Amino acid sequence: MRETRRALAETLSRIGSLIGDGRSRDDVLDVEQLSNESGVPRDVVRMLLDGEEPPAEDITDRIVRRIVHLRETRLRPDGTRHSYDEIAASYGASRASLSNLVNSRRKTPSPHTPSRQALSQQVPSEQVPSQQTGERRPARSGGPLASTQAGIETFFFGQPNGWLSAEPQASLDNALQSVLHGLEGEAADPMARLRSTHGLRKLAARAPQLAEEELQLVTDWIDTILQRRNAQRVRGTESDSSHTGGH
């Protein structure tokens, strides 16, 4: 748990250092998209981005919630949800076993009290193949059968192994990697900064005519102007507020 918190904090710190002047974290982090990719609820994503602890959650409830999330967000080409029949059949199970798991957790009064059926599906000693290496790995402790989890993860366009049961911090950290890599690419390529940060496509199109040092100077100059404009806007807002308060 501590390692996942530290990893997330390091990723957010790195993102913050790469954002640069003229932009805020809200400009590069889309809560809706991060929630979609990670399976973490939007309000929890916001809590984690603010450095807060997420609410406690039973692991089986988390897995079931993410199964529902996948069905609602990873749709068929025609825009409809995948049926329990086709999902369960993909890993050799019955529709009833999957729908009963989901429905039993939805009806459970306490989120921290696993149902009898869910408990009967917890088999920590089972071994299933890793999707990435093909090696046998121990089942995750708690939650439905590891083969059930792995089968569902594979069905939904090859979600990473452990996606359904991963802690919120680890899930969000994984979703943030694409953002981090994009910012790292911008830092290494000033033209990318011009295109994505400032939307100056015409200038970026002429950028190959400039030396790298010259392009960096142009980009830094634009950053400085935007930072100055933002500061003036803030001062103007504060001035308006003071005049309003005076009346």
Secondary structure as UniProt FT lines:
FT   HELIX           2..19
FT   TURN            21..22
FT   HELIX           25..28
FT   HELIX           31..38
FT   HELIX           42..49
FT   TURN            50..51
FT   HELIX           59..73
FT   TURN            77..78
FT   HELIX           84..90
FT   TURN            91..92
FT   HELIX           95..106
FT   TURN            111..112
FT   HELIX           116..120
FT   TURN            124..125
FT   STRAND          127..129
FT   TURN            131..133
FT   STRAND          136..138
FT   HELIX           146..155
FT   TURN            156..157
FT   TURN            161..165
FT   HELIX           168..188
FT   HELIX           190..196
FT   HELIX           201..206
FT   HELIX           207..209
FT   HELIX           212..246
//
